[in-house]
Amino acid sequence: MTYKTAIIKRNIEAVIIFPFVWLGKICAPLFSLKTHHQVFIFSPSADIGGSVKVNYDLCGCFADKSPLVIFSKKPKNNEFLDQFKVQGVRTVDLHRYVDNKWYHFVNLFYRGVIASLINKVENPVVIGGESLYFYKVLPHVKKNAVRADICHLNTWFNYTQQFIKDLDVRIFSTAKLKRDAEALYKKNNLPLPLYSRLHFIDNKVNIPERFQNTNSTLSVVFVGRGAPQKRIHIIAAIAKKFSEMKTNIHFSFVGDVEKIINPADYPYATFYGNIKGADKMEEIYRNADVLLLTSAYEGLPIAVMEMMAHGKVVVSTAVDGIPDYITNGENGFLLNNSPDEGKIIAEGIAVLQHLADNKIVLEQVGNKSRRYAEEHFSGKTFCEKYRNLLIK
């Protein structure tokens, strides 16, 4: 879809939905919040995921502005919900009303309600953290609000281009994504002033005390969702090969990987499933040596940042924003994203065997990984950049 066709589509939709949104605005006084908020954060849900983590991190950054977090999508696990319970933060879950195709008119009605509640606030800040419903409400938010979206994957670009002129600030979690957005703007001959609205801010992770484990085996972990793009079957194939070779390398999987592979087929690996507790996740990071990712595409997974903060080695396919953070052989290792998955498997085996045989290299690369995280991923830097951009 081109920018022009996206605008045409949006204009047609605006005419069709106008009566429902108008009715929502008329009825908005019946939905008074009874609490005051300056910052409004749209999050799809509180499900486990990197973009949702950024949304609850922002709650901490803006706690003094009494953020209202609006959930709009039916949750799968809601396991990050407790993380949003920051003092001064209120959450509202609308998914029962706006995430049902059988009465979609209610979705349209609530666009008017929510926009009106926001528009009553002086100088509101409205943030969309990879929330589809944010973009649905956005055209109805007043122009003197600060309207910002946060993007972690370029798969959002095609849909969101119809809202480019509505967004005062666009924040990308990797430098690669920002470059991709600039390329899209250039392709569509958009006015140069719009480029100044594009910004790059690294996500944040806690920087823990340095811990050097003394594993006798090389502990390799995958952390992520059971999504096709993660290509978990490649990691499983690498684990199977090492098991057949009877080497001192152990594999663990964190996340709902059973969607892609059957854990029963890999009795030599550990499967943790989804982990809610921060203490358990911290234990896994501390005891691991290597994070292995073989994704077809990525932004910058939070797991990469967490492992770097723990001084561990990231081994990943060189896709999208990953090479902006990992320099091959310096603070991690990059695998060629070959269309031949067999080559990825062979290269992954070679790199992991090299690390298993050379613990000094493992330590040196891990130390450089840690230093990079200290310089780029601190919470103080994260909050300062967001507040400087969004608070007038």
N, C-alpha and C positions, 0 to 999 in steps of 0.2 A: 504494500500500500504506500502510495506517495503522500507527501505532506498535503497536497491540494485535495486529493481524494479523501484523506482523513478529515479535513475540515468540512468537506461536503457532507460526509457521513454524519459528523457531529451536528451540523446545522439541521439536517433532516430529522435526526433523533430529537433535537431540542424542540422542534415544532410538535412532534408526536407526544412527548411527555409533558409538555407545558401545563396542561390542566391539572395533572396529578401533583407536580411540584408546587404549583400555585396554591392548591388546596393545602398542602403541607405547610406552606408559609402562613396561610391564614389561620391554621390550627395550632401553630407553634406555641402561642401563649398557654395552651393546655398542657404543654410538656415542659414546664419550667424546671430548670435544674436545681434550683434552691441552693446552689453552691456557685462560687465565682471562680472562673478560670480564664487565664490569659493564653495559655498554650493548649492546643488541641492536637493530639497525636493519633492518627489513624493507623491501626495495626490489624492485619487480617484476623489474627487470633493470638493466643498465647502458646501456640504449639512450638515445640523444639525447632530451632532453626537460627541461622546467623542473622537474618534480617530482623527477626523478632527480638533477638538479643540486643541489637542496636536500638530498637524501639524502647526497651526497658532501661537501657543505659541512658537514653535521653531523659527518661523520667527523673533520674538522679541529677542530671545536669540542670534541669529546669524545675526542680522541686519547689523552689521559692516562687515560681510562677503558677503554682497549683495546676499542673497538667490534668486534662481530661483525656483518657485513653478510650478510643472507640473501637471495639471489636466488631467485625461485620461478617466473618466467615465461620461456618460450622467447624469447631475444633476437632482435631483427630486425637489429641492427647492432653492439650492445655497444660503441659508440664512446666511451662515457664510462668504460669499465672502468679505464683508467689513472688516472683522477681519484680512484678509490677506494683507490689504492695509497699511502696515507698511513702513515707510520711508526706502528706500534702498532695498525693496523687489519687485521683478517682478513676475507676474503670466502669464502662458501660458496655454490655454485650448485647448487640442488636441482631445477632445472626438469626434468631428465631423469626424476625420480622423481615429482614432484607436478603436472606439467603435461601429463598424458596421460590422456585420457578412457577409454582402453581398459583401463587398470588403475588406476582411480580409488581402489581400496581402499588403494593405496600412499600416496596423498595423505592419506588418513585416518590411516593408520599413523604417518606422519611428524608429524602434528599432535601426537600423544602424545609422540613422541621429542623434538621441539623444545621443547615445553612443559616436559618433565621436565628437560632440560638447563638451561633458564632458571631453573626453580624451585630448582635446587641452589645458585644464586648468592644471596648475601646482598644485599638491597636492589637487585635488578636494575632497570634502566630499559629498557622495551620500547617501541620507536617504530615506528609504521607509516606509511611514506611513500607513500601511495596504492598500497598493496599489498593485493590481495584475500586473499592467503594469511595476512597478518597477522591479519585478522579471523577467519579460520578457526581460527587457533591461540589467539587471545585468550581465549575462554572457559575454556581449560585452564591459563592462567597464574595463579599464586597471587595472592591479593588484596593482599598487602603489597608487590607490585611497583609501580613507577610505570608505568602503562600510558597511552600517549599516541598519538593519531593526528594526522596533518597532512593538511589538506584544501586543495586548490587549485581545485576545481570543485564546484559544488553537485549535479552529476550523481551524486555519491557518496551524497547524503543518503538517498535512498530505501532503499538497501541497508544502510547503516551504522546506521540508527536502532535496529535490534535489539540493538546493542552499546552503546547510550548509557550504561547503568548500569555497564558494565564498564570504561569509560574514565575515568581520573582527571583527565586533561588532554586537551583538544581544541584544536588550534592551527589557525587559519585564516590563509591568506597574504594575504587582503585584508579590510578592514573590512566590505565588502559581504557576504562570505561569512559572517562572524560574525553580522551582522544577520539573514541568511537562516536561520541555524541557530537563533537566538533565536526567530524567527517560527515555525519548525517546532516547537520545544519548547512555545511558547504554544498552538499549534493542538492539540497532543496533551495539554495540561494536565499537563505534567511538573512535578515538584516544583521549587520555586525554588532549592534548594541546587545542583541540577544546572547552573544557569546560571553559577554561579561557576567551573565547570570550563572555560568557553569563553574562549579567548584569541586575540588577533590579534597576529601578528608578521610584519613585512615580511621578504621574502626578501633575500638579500644579493647584491651584485655588487662587484667590485673598482672602486675609483674611480681611473682612470688620470690621468696628467698631461694637462692641457688641451691639445688640439691643434685648431687652426683650419685647415681645409683651404682651398684657393683654387680650388675647382672652377669652371670656366667654364660648366659645365652643372649643373643641379640633379640630384644623384644620389639617387634614391629606391630603397629596398631593402625587400623583404619577407623576414622571417626567421621560419621556423616549419615545422611539420609539414604534410605533404600530407594534411590531414584536411578532411572536408566542412564542419565548422563554421568553418574559416578563410576560406571563400568566396574562394579564390584566383582564381576566374574573374572576379570583380569587379575585382580589381587588374589582371588581364590585359586586361580590357576598357578600363580607364583607360589602360594602357600603349599599347594599340592606337590609341586615340583621339589620344593625343599624337604617336604616330608619324605618323598621317595628317595631323596639323596641322603636322608638321615643326618642333616646338619644341625648345628646348635643355634637355630633361629626359630623363634616362636611367634605365631601370628594371633592377633586378637581383633575382634570386630565390635565396634560400638555403634548402635543405631539399628533401625528396623530393616536390616539387610535380608531378612527372610523373605522380603518381597521379591528379591532378585535371585538369591541362592538358597538352597536347603542346608541349614547348619548340620543336619545329620550326616551329610555327605563329607563333612570335614571334621572328623573326631579329634584330629590333632590340633585344632584351633580352638580358641576361647571366644564365645559369643555372649556379650553382655546385654544385648538388646538396647532399648532406650534407657538412658540413665537420667533420673531427675535430680538426685542429690549432688550438690556441688562437692561435697567431701569425697564421694566415690569417684567423681570425674577427676578431681585433683590427684587422687591416688593413682589413677590410670596414667595421667600425664607424667607424674613423678617417676613411675616405674617403667615407663616406655623408653626406648632408645630412638626409635624412628617412627615418623608418621608417613605412611605410604598412601598416595593418591594417584589414581590412573584415569582421572576424569576426562571426558571429551571436551568439556568447557567448564569454566569456573569464573567466579569473581575473585574474592580472596576469602576462603572459608575461615571462620573463626577458629577452627581446629588448627589451622596453619599458624595463626598468630599465637594461640595458646602454647603450642609446642615450641615455637621460637622463644616465647617468654620463659619457658622452662629450660631453655638451653638444649633442646633436643634437635635432631636432624630431620628435616623435611625432604622427602624424595617424592617428586611429583612430575606428571607430564607437564611439558612447557606450553601451557594453554593460557590464553587471555591475560589476566593480570598477574599470574604467578611469577613470570620472569622479571617483573618490576621489583619483586621482593627477594627472590632467590637467585643468587649468582652461582652458577654451576661450579661445584668443587670448592666454593668459598664458604658460604653460610647454608648450603644445602646442595641437593643434586636434582638436575632436570633430566627427564626422560623425553626423547623425541616422540612427538605425538603422531606416530606413523599410522597410516590407514591399515597397515598390517599389524593386527594385535599381537601376533606371534613375536614381532620384533620388540614391542613394548615389554612383553613378558621376559624375553631374553635379556634385554637391557636392565630391567628391574632386578632380575636374578643376579646379574653381574655386579650391580651397584651394592646390593645388600650383602652379597658374599664378600665384597671388598671391605665393607664396614665391619662385618663380623670378624674378618681376619686382621683388621687394623684398628684396634681400640684407640690408639693415639689419634688417628684421623677422625674417628667418631667424636672424641672429646674436643679436638681443635675446631671442627666445623660446628659443633654444638655451642661452643663459647662465642663464636662469631654470630651465630644465630641469635643468641641471647642479647648480645650488644646491639644488634639491629632492632630488636623488639624494645629495648630500653629507650632507644632514641626516637622511635616512631609510634609506639602503641600505648603510651601512658594515658591514664584517665584524665589527668590534668590538661594535657595537650588537646585531647578529644573535646572536652567540655568547653575549653576556651575558644576553640575554633568555631564550634556550633553557636555559642552565645554571641560571639563577635559578628557572625553572619546574620543571625535571626532576631536578636533583641535590639530594638531601636533605642 
